[in-house]
């Protein structure tokens, strides 16, 4: 059994090609990457108990990342297209895993409060499955 790992050095990177991906801003939080699969009911009228098989895996519509307000990052994210390559690296240089996908995004400035921190949320809309490997491996030749 392995020991737990902390979130230190978790980075989100993106780019037009696998070779060009780079970190745009430091993230404060990241979403669940692999949602549960739909349960497709296979029960028929002769069964005494409901039965199911796994269906399509869900990610919840968008992958939402939170980071501190930064107008340069805001502009950079708004300039990205729907075919952007994303990579989430766990640990320094992804030593604890790398996860890659393609998709578009939108960014919003979050609400504020007295004595609060200005934050932004990046919503990424995946257009491919999420691969448990580096972008260069998941999307070779891009």
Order of alpha helices (4+ residues) and beta strands (2+ residues): beta-beta-beta-beta-beta-beta-alpha-beta-beta-beta-alpha
